[in-house]
Every structure is written in C-alpha cells, then in structure tokens.
Amino acid sequence: MTRFAVAWLLLVALLAACHRGDGALQDDGFRRRLARGCGSEPDCLVLELEAQARVDRCASTCEQAEADLRASRSLVAPHRQQREARQAQIAAQTQALEAAEAERRRAEIEAAEEARRQEEAAHAASLELAADELACAQQGDAAACDALLRYLARADPMNERAAQVRVSHEKGQRLIAERGAARERSREAAEAPSAARPGGRSGTRPGQRPAPEGRVCCCDGTLSPTCTYVKRGCCSHHGGVCACP
C-alpha cells in the first residue's frame, strides 16, 4: 500500500510538471510576435527557428506549437519566393549582359578579320596591277594591257594611280601597234618577190626549162642555187625571182 501511494504521488508530480511546461510555451509571447508577422526573410527565419525550438521543447499536447511552426513557415515562403525571383531576374540580366558582350567581341573579331582580308586583297590587287603595268608597257603584252583597260574602266579618272596606269597602257598600245606594223611589213616583203616584175620580165627566156618541184626560178632563166621556196634573197644575183615556165 505504501508503494502504491508513492507511485501515485510521482505520477501527479510529472503531470503537473508537463502542464507547467506547456503553459510556459503558451505564455512566452511567441504567438503575439507571430501574429504581428515579419517584414523580411531574415526576420521570418528567426520566427521559424524559434517555432521549431518550441516544438522541440514541447513535452505533450504539441498541436499548438506545431501549428505555430507551420504558420511561421508560411510567413517565410513569400519572402523566399521574392528573393528567388530577384535572384532569377539578376541571373537573367547577367546572362543577357554576358551574351551581349560575347556578341560584341564576336562582331569585333569578325570586323577585324574582314578588314584584314580586304587589306590582303587590296595588296594582292596592287601587286597584280603593277605586274600588268610592266608587262604591258615594256613587253606590249596584250592580256596585260586588257587588264589595265579593265582597271581604268572602274577607276576614278582623277585618281593619280589611274593616271599612271593610263600612261602604261598607252605605251603598251604603241608597242602592240608597232609590232603589228612590223609583222605586216615582213609579210609584204616576203610576198613581193613572187609577183611579176614591171617591164614584162615574167615570161620565159630562150633556154629556160621548167623548174622541178621545190625549186625557185630566177629571171635570167636559171634556177636558184639555194632556195627551194620564194623568200628574201632568192635569185639576188640572177635578176630576181620570176614565174617558172
């Protein structure tokens, strides 16, 4: 009987202690602070941590403490969402700036590369033009002179370089014309001996004989000792070349 009384007293003391512990949770002023809310995420996190501590300290009938914890977490959520939205916006802005900077650098590199290609092309064209000038003005090369003419067709007439090219083209044209005239004179000179000479010396003379194939007849009735076809110098000591009988 004595043992039963002692056990009963211990149980009553434990229940009283638990009642005092839960009452301390209700009287600590937390719920009033929770009702006022929080103005920033750090303040809301402090409330959430305190609510979690109250749940951890709770010995019995912790429904109210757990409800306070859920309420404190609901206060944190909007601030967390706003923070995450701001972070996402900042990240998007940063990404856009980085993309714009990368595009700017790419455009600069492409512009520099294009300028380099144009400079190389202009240098090559300048060298080719100089070579055409030499070939046209000094050798009378017809293809080079045509290239100079194409350059002059698209160049500014008042450009100093165009004036130099024009002079070279004119020199080349004179060389071409002189060379053509020389060829014409040579052709005429080669054909002239085969025509009948003035004074009727184209007939046959006594003692003339038909010339064998591949020989040249002289006007004195002999065959050219050296020529097998009409050319300059044939029959030079025999009165020139006449038609064979």
Residue pairs with C-beta under 8 A, 6 or more apart in sequence:
18 59
18 60
21 57
21 58
21 59
21 60
22 58
22 59
22 60
22 61
25 54
25 57
25 58
25 64
25 65
26 64
28 54
30 50
30 51
30 54
30 68
31 68
33 47
34 47
34 51
34 68
34 71
34 72
34 75
37 75
38 44
38 46
38 47
38 75
38 79
40 79
41 76
41 79
41 80
41 82
41 83
44 72
44 75
44 76
44 79
45 76
47 72
47 75
47 76
48 69
48 72
48 73
48 75
48 76
50 72
51 65
51 68
51 69
51 71
51 72
51 73
52 69
54 65
54 68
54 69
55 62
55 65
55 66
55 69
58 65
128 147
129 147
129 148
129 151
129 165
131 144
132 141
132 144
132 145
132 147
132 148
132 151
133 144
133 148
133 164
133 165
133 168
134 144
135 141
135 143
135 144
135 172
136 144
136 145
136 147
136 148
136 168
136 169
136 171
136 172
137 167
137 168
137 169
137 171
137 172
137 175
138 171
139 172
139 175
140 172
140 175
140 176
140 178
140 179
141 172
142 176
144 172
145 169
145 172
145 173
145 176
148 165
148 168
148 169
148 172
149 169
151 162
151 165
152 162
152 165
152 166
152 169
155 161
155 162
155 165
156 162
189 232
190 230
190 231
190 232
193 230
193 231
193 232
193 234
193 240
193 241
194 230
194 241
196 202
196 242
196 243
197 219
197 240
197 242
201 219
201 239
201 240
201 242
202 242
202 243
204 221
204 245
205 220
205 221
206 221
207 221
208 217
208 221
208 245
209 245
210 244
210 245
211 217
211 223
211 244
211 245
212 223
214 228
214 229
215 223
215 224
215 227
215 228
215 244
216 223
216 224
216 227
216 228
216 229
216 230
216 234
216 235
216 241
216 244
217 223
217 224
217 235
217 241
217 242
217 243
217 244
217 245
218 224
218 234
218 235
218 238
218 239
218 240
218 241
218 242
219 235
219 238
219 239
219 240
219 241
219 242
220 235
220 238
220 239
222 235
222 238
224 234
224 235
224 238
224 241
226 234
227 233
227 234
227 235
230 241
234 241
235 241
235 242
